[in-house]
């Protein structure tokens, strides 16, 4: 069994490094603009016309209203489905797996995608509970095999429909969006042992025939960011590179791009990427990116973060997002005593005060199972961390 873009077939390499950049101030009237973008890729269109089944893989990470900009907008997906249906009689399916601790069908409902798909008669697949198959990764950087949704083998065309956004795990998120096709244990492994190597290995065995990026309403870390753009390409590396340029982010900040290009999965050299449609300079919208400093740099006047080694980006992201939420919600005045937040497994319980130390993540909690103040998870849920941090500090 292999997925629609494996290295075992002629579809393994992108047909071209052309990237279409389009401008749209709204999701209304988007169908002809997407149709024009698709027409820029004649080989893809030929393949689409002969396809029997087509999978659209949006970004459905959690229970988020589309106005937050964190997930593929339902109107963007609707317009894409309408455009595709003018070109093929293939069955179209929407499928994804939500993030840790999230019920995927509820996420499809919260994001509005379930309603759109239902209105168009398009079935929706929740890959978090779907049967999985083990796929061998040729010439892996880190992961010799991956566990992917078995149904992938039944599709002739895979279209990745990510969101234009920066995340705490990675400044660009297009190729990373394919992680929703994996089993949850492997997604945890990526965050714990090597995200960028994992994304490169994943894109070795799952290469979408087209990537269509929704950037009309993007997401800057965790907050909506209007960008009025969409980006389309057959080459996933080139497409993410152009998205990085749109957001004014150096590609060096996204290591999986270089790793994937070294595998021959796409073009990273801008001189060899053919950008058509709207010039990037006309749609450039600088996005904030995660800090590059160590986890200790997240410390504030009331929160001291201690990295005890071998912590992963999952816990780091939870702390950063949780502190952001505390500031945003005006909860800092409720914190009566300074708190120490410990992440990572290599810590000595005797060196910390139990009443003012919060252990974050299963790695840290495993060292002291009777510790009174903990937030379990891999990674922990953001709201659980922020609520616990404020509650313990309030005890004075």
TILOBA-640512 format. One line per 8 residues: number of its first residue (from 1); their letters; for each residue x, y, z of C-alpha. Coordinates in pm, 1 decimal. Layout:
BEGIN
NUM> A> X,Y,Z ~ ...
This chain:
BEGIN
1> XXXXXXXX> 0.0,0.0,0.0 ~ 118.4,350.6,-70.1 ~ -33.4,695.1,-56.2 ~ -109.6,912.4,-363.2 ~ 233.4,1072.6,-373.3 ~ 487.0,806.8,-283.5 ~ 831.2,776.5,-433.5 ~ 724.0,446.0,-588.1
9> XXXXXXXX> 542.6,615.2,-875.6 ~ 580.1,886.0,-1140.0 ~ 383.0,1121.1,-916.4 ~ 670.2,1135.6,-664.8 ~ 820.3,1455.3,-803.1 ~ 626.9,1778.8,-855.7 ~ 557.4,1843.3,-1222.6 ~ 681.6,2200.3,-1201.4
17> XXXXXXXX> 803.8,2463.0,-957.1 ~ 547.8,2714.5,-1075.0 ~ 359.5,2884.8,-791.8 ~ 43.7,3088.0,-843.5 ~ -16.6,3383.0,-610.7 ~ -365.6,3529.5,-607.9 ~ -521.0,3824.3,-429.9 ~ -867.7,3827.0,-276.6
25> XXXXXXXX> -1000.8,4064.6,-12.0 ~ -1289.2,3830.8,70.3 ~ -1406.4,3472.6,38.2 ~ -1696.5,3584.1,-180.5 ~ -1661.8,3530.4,-554.4 ~ -1352.9,3315.7,-505.0 ~ -1448.0,3032.9,-743.7 ~ -1330.9,3195.0,-1071.6
33> XXXXXXXX> -1006.9,3307.3,-907.3 ~ -931.2,2953.1,-790.7 ~ -1032.7,2820.3,-1131.9 ~ -779.5,3053.5,-1294.7 ~ -514.5,2933.0,-1052.3 ~ -587.4,2565.4,-1128.1 ~ -567.3,2633.0,-1501.8 ~ -204.7,2737.5,-1446.9
41> XXXXXXXX> -117.9,2370.4,-1385.7 ~ -218.8,2177.3,-1700.0 ~ -63.9,1845.8,-1593.5 ~ -249.5,1857.3,-1265.4 ~ -572.6,1942.0,-1447.8 ~ -523.3,1645.3,-1682.3 ~ -471.3,1414.3,-1387.7 ~ -772.1,1559.5,-1207.2
49> XXXXXXXX> -998.8,1501.0,-1506.2 ~ -915.5,1129.9,-1510.2 ~ -932.0,1080.7,-1132.7 ~ -1189.8,859.6,-961.3 ~ -1143.5,984.7,-603.6 ~ -995.9,1311.4,-479.1 ~ -899.1,1387.5,-118.1 ~ -897.9,1744.7,10.1
57> XXXXXXXX> -689.9,1774.0,327.5 ~ -775.6,2100.7,509.0 ~ -629.6,2227.1,835.8 ~ -879.8,2122.0,1104.1 ~ -673.4,2138.1,1421.2 ~ -929.2,2214.2,1689.8 ~ -1264.4,2352.5,1797.4 ~ -1202.5,2691.8,1637.9
65> XXXXXXXX> -1445.9,2936.8,1486.3 ~ -1324.6,3019.4,1131.8 ~ -1307.6,3388.3,1228.5 ~ -1000.1,3305.3,1437.7 ~ -804.0,3229.7,1121.9 ~ -648.0,2914.4,1263.7 ~ -819.0,2661.6,1035.4 ~ -899.3,2638.8,666.4
73> XXXXXXXX> -1198.8,2863.2,613.8 ~ -1514.4,2672.6,513.5 ~ -1591.8,2922.8,236.5 ~ -1244.2,2871.9,92.9 ~ -1302.2,2496.9,89.0 ~ -1646.8,2544.2,-65.4 ~ -1506.6,2758.3,-346.5 ~ -1230.9,2504.2,-413.0
81> XXXXXXXX> -1478.2,2215.2,-428.0 ~ -1699.3,2408.8,-670.7 ~ -1398.0,2488.6,-890.5 ~ -1279.9,2127.1,-890.2 ~ -1623.7,1998.8,-983.1 ~ -1612.4,2196.5,-1307.1 ~ -1309.3,1987.2,-1404.4 ~ -1382.3,1633.4,-1287.6
89> XXXXXXXX> -1658.6,1387.0,-1208.7 ~ -1445.9,1222.1,-941.4 ~ -1577.0,1163.6,-591.7 ~ -1445.6,1437.6,-363.3 ~ -1374.6,1358.7,2.7 ~ -1264.5,1594.2,282.5 ~ -1043.8,1433.1,545.0 ~ -822.5,1530.3,838.9
97> XXXXXXXX> -727.0,1443.9,1194.4 ~ -755.8,1713.6,1461.9 ~ -491.3,1789.4,1721.9 ~ -423.6,1607.8,2052.1 ~ -723.8,1573.4,2278.5 ~ -966.7,1703.2,2013.8 ~ -1261.7,1503.0,1880.3 ~ -1221.2,1541.8,1503.6
105> XXXXXXXX> -1594.0,1533.0,1411.4 ~ -1653.3,1811.8,1664.5 ~ -1366.5,2007.6,1508.7 ~ -1520.6,1967.5,1162.0 ~ -1844.5,2104.5,1307.3 ~ -1684.5,2395.0,1496.9 ~ -1482.5,2509.9,1196.0 ~ -1789.2,2512.5,972.1
113> XXXXXXXX> -1640.9,2257.3,734.9 ~ -1894.4,1987.4,824.0 ~ -2183.5,2213.9,722.4 ~ -2019.7,2314.9,396.0 ~ -1933.2,1956.6,306.5 ~ -2283.9,1841.2,394.0 ~ -2443.8,2112.3,179.9 ~ -2228.6,2006.3,-116.7
121> XXXXXXXX> -2282.0,1634.9,-60.7 ~ -1914.2,1574.1,14.8 ~ -1827.9,1301.6,269.2 ~ -1598.9,1386.5,560.6 ~ -1339.0,1150.8,706.5 ~ -1199.5,1170.8,1060.6 ~ -856.2,1013.2,1029.3 ~ -789.8,1011.3,1404.4
129> XXXXXXXX> -1015.9,706.3,1437.1 ~ -959.5,555.6,1091.6 ~ -770.9,229.7,1023.3 ~ -398.1,288.0,982.0 ~ -123.8,126.4,773.5 ~ 251.0,125.3,823.9 ~ 445.7,292.7,540.6 ~ 820.1,248.2,497.5
137> XXXXXXXX> 1014.2,572.3,441.7 ~ 1296.2,548.7,185.5 ~ 1621.9,717.3,289.4 ~ 1472.8,863.5,608.2 ~ 1624.2,1143.2,811.0 ~ 1477.6,1005.4,1133.7 ~ 1162.0,797.1,1086.7 ~ 1207.3,466.9,904.1
145> XXXXXXXX> 832.8,410.1,898.3 ~ 515.8,610.3,953.9 ~ 160.0,514.6,1040.7 ~ -84.2,671.7,795.8 ~ -455.9,650.0,728.2 ~ -506.2,334.6,522.9 ~ -767.8,501.3,303.3 ~ -501.9,723.1,145.8
153> XXXXXXXX> -423.6,437.8,-92.2 ~ -772.8,467.7,-239.6 ~ -733.9,823.5,-370.0 ~ -594.3,919.3,-710.4 ~ -534.4,1282.6,-619.6 ~ -442.6,1446.9,-288.8 ~ -485.9,1822.3,-252.1 ~ -335.9,1981.6,57.7
161> XXXXXXXX> -539.4,2284.7,173.4 ~ -341.5,2439.8,461.5 ~ -371.0,2778.1,626.0 ~ -123.5,3061.4,578.5 ~ 6.4,3093.7,932.4 ~ 295.4,3095.0,1169.4 ~ 286.8,2847.8,1458.3 ~ 492.2,2798.6,1772.9
169> XXXXXXXX> 622.6,2473.8,1627.8 ~ 717.2,2606.6,1284.6 ~ 714.6,2947.3,1109.7 ~ 553.7,2790.7,799.9 ~ 287.6,2523.5,810.4 ~ 199.3,2405.4,458.2 ~ 392.5,2079.5,439.4 ~ 342.4,2030.8,814.1
177> XXXXXXXX> -34.3,2022.4,752.8 ~ -1.2,1663.4,625.4 ~ 58.0,1549.5,984.6 ~ -319.9,1524.0,1015.4 ~ -298.2,1208.6,800.5 ~ -91.0,1026.0,1063.7 ~ -186.4,837.8,1377.6 ~ -171.8,1036.6,1701.4
185> XXXXXXXX> 126.2,841.0,1845.6 ~ 339.8,934.1,1547.0 ~ 233.9,1297.9,1574.2 ~ 349.2,1295.1,1935.7 ~ 679.0,1142.1,1823.9 ~ 734.6,1422.7,1574.3 ~ 702.7,1688.4,1844.2 ~ 912.7,1495.5,2093.8
193> XXXXXXXX> 1197.7,1371.8,1876.2 ~ 1229.5,1578.4,1559.6 ~ 952.2,1779.2,1397.7 ~ 1138.1,1910.4,1094.8 ~ 1302.3,1576.9,1012.5 ~ 958.3,1421.5,1055.2 ~ 787.7,1663.2,818.6 ~ 1053.9,1595.5,554.1
201> XXXXXXXX> 1015.6,1218.9,599.9 ~ 635.6,1246.0,585.8 ~ 646.5,1446.1,263.5 ~ 870.6,1176.2,118.0 ~ 584.7,926.0,122.6 ~ 286.7,1160.0,98.9 ~ 339.2,1416.4,-177.2 ~ 20.7,1608.3,-265.0
209> XXXXXXXX> -46.1,1668.7,-631.5 ~ -145.7,2026.3,-544.5 ~ -120.6,2259.1,-246.3 ~ -381.0,2535.7,-217.6 ~ -307.3,2772.9,72.0 ~ -583.0,2979.4,233.6 ~ -428.4,3312.1,331.8 ~ -724.4,3542.7,286.7
217> XXXXXXXX> -757.5,3536.0,662.5 ~ -432.1,3398.5,798.5 ~ -309.3,3326.4,1149.6 ~ -17.8,3502.2,1317.4 ~ 92.6,3264.8,1593.4 ~ -252.5,3229.6,1753.2 ~ -434.1,3540.0,1631.3 ~ -613.5,3630.6,1305.2
225> XXXXXXXX> -407.0,3816.1,1046.7 ~ -569.6,3948.8,729.7 ~ -344.0,3876.4,433.3 ~ -585.2,3880.7,134.8 ~ -391.2,3613.7,-53.8 ~ -403.6,3253.3,-167.0 ~ -112.3,3048.7,-296.8 ~ -125.4,2743.3,-523.8
233> XXXXXXXX> 150.9,2509.1,-638.1 ~ 236.7,2153.6,-739.4 ~ 576.3,2172.7,-571.8 ~ 519.6,2171.1,-192.9 ~ 866.1,2306.9,-112.4 ~ 834.3,2591.9,-362.4 ~ 482.6,2667.5,-238.7 ~ 594.4,2691.9,124.4
241> XXXXXXXX> 891.5,2901.7,13.1 ~ 663.6,3151.9,-159.1 ~ 432.7,3153.3,144.8 ~ 737.2,3232.7,359.3 ~ 817.2,3523.4,127.0 ~ 459.5,3649.9,151.9 ~ 494.2,3648.3,532.6 ~ 849.4,3797.4,516.9
249> XXXXXXXX> 995.1,3495.4,696.2 ~ 1341.7,3363.4,600.0 ~ 1318.9,3000.0,491.1 ~ 1607.7,2925.7,727.8 ~ 1353.4,2957.2,1009.8 ~ 1174.6,2648.0,871.0 ~ 1438.9,2372.2,858.7 ~ 1210.7,2113.9,696.7
257> XXXXXXXX> 1220.7,2315.5,373.9 ~ 1594.8,2261.7,330.4 ~ 1567.9,1898.7,444.0 ~ 1291.0,1832.4,191.0 ~ 1476.4,2009.2,-90.8 ~ 1787.6,1801.1,-16.5 ~ 1570.8,1493.3,-69.8 ~ 1465.9,1625.3,-407.8
265> XXXXXXXX> 1106.6,1682.6,-298.1 ~ 1089.6,2034.5,-434.3 ~ 1261.9,2359.3,-521.4 ~ 1396.7,2593.1,-253.4 ~ 1601.2,2816.6,-485.4 ~ 1387.4,3123.3,-554.6 ~ 1567.4,3179.3,-884.4 ~ 1417.6,2851.4,-1006.1
273> XXXXXXXX> 1064.9,2911.7,-880.1 ~ 829.0,3056.4,-1141.1 ~ 585.7,3284.9,-958.4 ~ 278.0,3370.6,-1166.6 ~ -33.9,3571.0,-1095.3 ~ 19.6,3853.9,-847.3 ~ 378.6,3957.2,-762.9 ~ 472.9,3867.2,-407.0
281> XXXXXXXX> 569.2,4227.9,-330.5 ~ 207.4,4332.7,-390.2 ~ 69.2,4093.6,-128.5 ~ 354.9,4081.9,120.8 ~ 220.9,4084.7,477.4 ~ 484.2,4046.6,752.5 ~ 388.0,3788.9,1015.6 ~ 530.8,3748.7,1363.9
289> XXXXXXXX> 730.1,3431.8,1422.9 ~ 802.4,3228.2,1737.1 ~ 1104.9,3335.2,1942.1 ~ 1427.4,3150.0,1866.4 ~ 1560.4,3175.8,2219.9 ~ 1567.7,2896.6,2477.6 ~ 1255.0,2805.9,2681.9 ~ 1391.9,3016.2,2968.9
297> XXXXXXXX> 1333.1,3323.0,2751.0 ~ 959.7,3272.7,2809.7 ~ 1005.7,3374.4,3175.0 ~ 822.3,3681.5,3303.6 ~ 820.8,3875.2,3630.4 ~ 572.8,3625.2,3777.2 ~ 670.8,3307.6,3589.9 ~ 1017.3,3151.2,3583.4
305> XXXXXXXX> 1053.9,2876.8,3322.7 ~ 1312.1,2605.0,3390.4 ~ 1417.0,2373.9,3107.0 ~ 1555.0,2056.4,3262.9 ~ 1666.4,1906.8,2933.7 ~ 1507.4,1690.1,2665.7 ~ 1185.8,1892.1,2659.6 ~ 1007.7,1910.7,2325.3
313> XXXXXXXX> 846.8,2195.8,2136.2 ~ 504.7,2073.9,2246.8 ~ 553.2,2183.6,2609.8 ~ 739.6,2497.4,2504.7 ~ 448.3,2595.8,2281.4 ~ 196.6,2525.7,2557.1 ~ 381.1,2757.2,2797.5 ~ 416.4,3035.0,2541.4
321> XXXXXXXX> 51.3,3016.5,2437.9 ~ -70.2,2985.6,2797.9 ~ 120.7,3294.2,2910.3 ~ -13.0,3480.0,2605.9 ~ -366.8,3384.1,2706.5 ~ -312.8,3498.7,3066.9 ~ -197.6,3839.5,2941.3 ~ -477.7,3865.8,2686.2
329> XXXXXXXX> -747.5,3775.6,2938.0 ~ -615.2,4020.9,3199.4 ~ -541.5,3749.4,3455.5 ~ -194.1,3866.1,3561.7 ~ -330.3,4076.4,3855.2 ~ -476.8,3756.4,4003.1 ~ -132.1,3599.9,4040.5 ~ -24.9,3663.3,4401.5
337> XXXXXXXX> 307.7,3477.7,4413.9 ~ 582.5,3409.1,4158.1 ~ 565.5,3062.7,4003.1 ~ 831.0,2826.0,3871.7 ~ 736.1,2616.9,3569.4 ~ 945.1,2302.5,3512.6 ~ 960.2,2116.2,3180.8 ~ 1172.4,1820.1,3077.7
345> XXXXXXXX> 1256.9,1495.8,3261.2 ~ 1601.4,1574.8,3401.8 ~ 1514.2,1764.0,3719.4 ~ 1574.4,1711.8,4091.4 ~ 1255.6,1741.8,4304.6 ~ 1460.7,1837.5,4610.7 ~ 1563.6,2164.7,4445.9 ~ 1211.9,2304.8,4407.6
353> XXXXXXXX> 936.8,2429.6,4638.0 ~ 624.1,2220.1,4587.3 ~ 387.1,2504.4,4668.9 ~ 517.4,2734.1,4395.6 ~ 641.6,2490.0,4129.6 ~ 421.5,2364.8,3847.0 ~ 534.1,2058.1,3651.1 ~ 439.0,2064.8,3283.9
361> XXXXXXXX> 412.2,1758.7,3060.7 ~ 435.4,1386.4,3113.2 ~ 816.6,1389.2,3101.8 ~ 844.3,1617.5,3405.1 ~ 549.1,1468.4,3592.8 ~ 696.3,1120.0,3563.1 ~ 983.1,1218.8,3793.4 ~ 756.4,1298.4,4089.6
369> XXXXXXXX> 416.0,1135.8,4067.2 ~ 305.1,1268.5,4406.8 ~ 388.3,1631.5,4325.0 ~ 80.7,1842.0,4411.5 ~ 84.8,2086.3,4119.3 ~ 107.6,1926.4,3775.6 ~ -41.0,1955.0,3429.2 ~ -18.8,1624.4,3245.7
377> XXXXXXXX> -23.8,1575.7,2871.2 ~ 202.9,1534.0,2572.4 ~ 175.5,1819.4,2521.6 ~ -58.9,1952.9,2790.5 ~ -370.2,2140.5,2682.8 ~ -307.7,2514.8,2681.7 ~ -611.4,2615.1,2886.1 ~ -531.7,2351.3,3148.1
385> XXXXXXXX> -184.9,2502.5,3192.0 ~ -298.6,2865.7,3213.5 ~ -584.9,2785.4,3450.2 ~ -363.1,2579.3,3680.8 ~ -83.4,2836.5,3681.5 ~ -317.1,3118.4,3787.2 ~ -502.0,2900.8,4040.7 ~ -185.1,2787.3,4223.0
393> XXXX> -43.0,3140.8,4224.1 ~ -369.9,3274.9,4368.3 ~ -324.6,3053.6,4674.4 ~ -48.9,3287.7,4790.0
